[in-house]
Amino acid sequence: MKPDLDKLRRSGRISATALAHGRKMIVPGAKLEDIQRAVEAKIRELGGAPAFPAQTSRNHIAAHYCSPPDDATTVQQGDIVKLDCGTHVDGYVTDNAVTVDLRDGDDSLLCAASRMALDNAIAMMGPGVSLTEIGRQVESTIQSLGFKPVRNLCGHGVARYTIHCAPSVPNYADPKAPKLRANQTIACEPFASDGKGMIDVDGKAEVFMLTRDVRPKDNLSGDLQRAMEQSEGLPFARRDLVRWVGSDGKAEDALKVLRKKGLVEEFPPLCERPGVRIAQFEHTIFIHDGGAEVVTRLPE
């Protein structure tokens, strides 16, 4: 089913504008939480809503670092920082990311590996194109510059009120990957690593998502029921829950209830070993009958 392209494009423009706004804030001494909150505020200011909590993952952390409430963590000199954010407009989701290398600069080889892999992948996209071959292009581009793609992270489809769905968009030549179809919307996000190219879970989750719609028989309190309605079925942060229910203590109690009832999925940070550096660039792309349109690319 074809999406409302006007709403999808508007969502993409907001995502890209918010990403550019946050990117300028990535300087030594900046608080990660301040950057994330500023990106989310910009999305709302422009008429969208965050499709998921903004995240700033540093160095060996590939993805899913979302600040807890009152996070004192700051950007350090020499960090490589991935900023990942997304928007929805009436449920139409877009997702994008950028990397800032504070040691080797914007033109660092590691950043170039991820950025070039993304550009080369997009250049191939269209209906009927094999995602196996797109993954092969990502892998070969990153390896040609001396790095490894992160094999167990991939891009993904997006849909209305859905941040992750089929198809998976691999960062290597996965022989099981399907072909692209017209009217799909996908997020392509090559991760380039100077380590092994494999990540694992490490750390406390700050991002959560309902596993299903809340039902009357779940017997949630009124406050928690209203909080979950505000999430619209999309990922939310612990800091969002604090805002919705009124305090840190109430948020922790709410999470205990959601966990006990099996209503919540958790997304902890995804990391290689300390000392590894990882870069990520990402765009959201709509597949037309005769080609592909990058909806998160701002005009030059």
Buried (B, 14 or more C-beta within 10 A) or exposed (E): EEBBBEBBBBBBBBBBBBBBBBBEBBEEEBBBBBBBBBBBBBBEEBEBBBBBBBBBBBBBBBBBBBBBBEBEEBBEEEBBBBBBBBBBBEBBBBBBBBBBBBEEEEEBBBBBBBBBBBBBBBEBBBBEBBBBBBBBBBBBBBBEBEBBBBBBBBBBBBBBBBBBBEBBBBBBBBEEBEBBEBEBBBBBBBBBBBBEBBBEEBEEBBBBBBEEEBEEEBEBEEEBEEBBEEBEBBBBBBBBBBBBBEEBEBBBBBBEBBEEEEBBBBBBBBBBEEEBBBBBBBBBBBBBEEEBBBBBBEEE
